[in-house]
Amino acid sequence: MLDVEATYVNCWRNYTRFRTLYQILDDLGATIDIHRQSTPHDELVDRLQQHDGPRTVVILDEVDQLEDPSVIYDLHSLPQFAIICIANKEEELFSRIDDRLVSRLRSSEHVRMDKYHDEQLYDILSARAKWGLDEDVITDDQLYRIADAAAGDARLAIGILRTAAGKADRENHERITDDILLDSAEDARAQIKQKSLDSLTPHQRVVYDIVREHGPVGPSEIHERYSEDVDDPRTKRTIRTYLSKMEQYNLLEAEGTSRDREYSLVDSAAASPMQ
């Protein structure tokens, strides 16, 4: 058996270079004498370089959220670590990192995941219902309706099922009724939206609030207002990345071509309804 360990980093939560390196060292049990406020980044890299344990696979989830992608180069240069980068849009990540690293990453193994279709979502929901709920609590037809309403989003589909099961249990129903299912779809969307909002970095939240207050609004005006609101504004390219990320997570929607594109908040009422 291979002597390999793995560590997982949520880069949306650990979006700075320091936080990412610290999280990896913390999982390795090597942060006892590291001070969050005063330890320089290079010392964290040196500490990783000194790691003499088993080879470690570092999983960087939401890697396109990193404010400083150079941390990928830090890890790639260390032979005792292998990295798995998970991102929504590969090209957006590559546009922000050094050409030398892009070349290395392009030559690595790539796995592309498409959206789930309804049958796949049904299988995922059916397995969870089988092992997590009593028999006949929910029908196959209801599971298919959840899959259809989720429109390829497994997180939403599972959220609707979990919310419906909890609601039925609290209200002492032996089965999940259609009314419960309708209410649960709205509740699950609201919960996921709030979780996504809570995950935004401070700079992303400023951008979101600008769109909320002034949308529909174009990227140039967004960056102009954003630069007035923060002390250390990010570049226009970074703001475009923020906007794209929030669009992927159904917080914002964009209309128009690249030249006249405008952003506004997603209309929750326009989401795929439960039939």
PEDAPE-V49354 format. One record per backbone hydrogen bond with DSSP energy under -0.5 kcal/mol. NH is the residue of the N-H (numbers start at 1). CO is the residue of the C=O. Records with the same first field share a line. If there is no record, write none. Layout:
BEGIN
NH->CO, CO
END
This chain:
BEGIN
4->2
5->55
7->57
9->59
11->9, 61
14->10
15->13
20->16
21->17
22->18
23->19
24->20
25->21
26->22
27->23
28->24
29->26
30->25
34->31
36->34
39->35
43->40
44->40, 41
45->41
46->42
47->43
48->44
49->45
50->46
51->48
55->3
56->80
57->5
58->56, 82
59->7, 57
60->58, 84
61->9, 59
63->60, 86
65->62
66->63
67->15
68->15
71->68
72->69
73->69
74->70
75->71
76->72
77->73
78->75
79->77
81->78
82->56
84->58
86->60, 84
87->85
93->89
94->90
95->91
96->93
97->94
102->98
103->99
104->100
105->101
106->102
107->103
108->105
114->112
116->152
121->117
122->118
123->119
124->120
125->121
126->122
127->123
128->124
129->125
130->126
131->127
132->128
133->129
137->134
143->139
144->140
145->141
146->142
147->143
148->144
149->145
150->146
151->147, 148
152->147
153->150
154->152
157->153
158->154
159->155
160->156
161->157
162->158
163->159
164->160
165->161
166->162
167->163
168->164
169->165
170->166
171->167
172->169
173->168
176->137
177->175
181->177
182->178
183->179
184->180
185->181
186->182
187->183
188->184
189->185
190->186
191->187
192->188
193->189
194->190
195->191
196->192
197->193
198->194
199->195
200->196, 197
205->201
206->202
207->203
208->204
209->205
210->206
211->207
212->208
213->209
214->210
215->211
216->263
217->263
222->218
223->219
224->220
225->221
226->222
227->223
228->224
229->225, 226
230->226
239->235
240->236
241->237
242->238
243->239
244->240
245->241
246->242
247->243
248->244
249->245
250->247
251->246
252->246
253->264
255->262
261->257
262->255
263->217
264->253
266->251
268->266
270->267
271->268
END
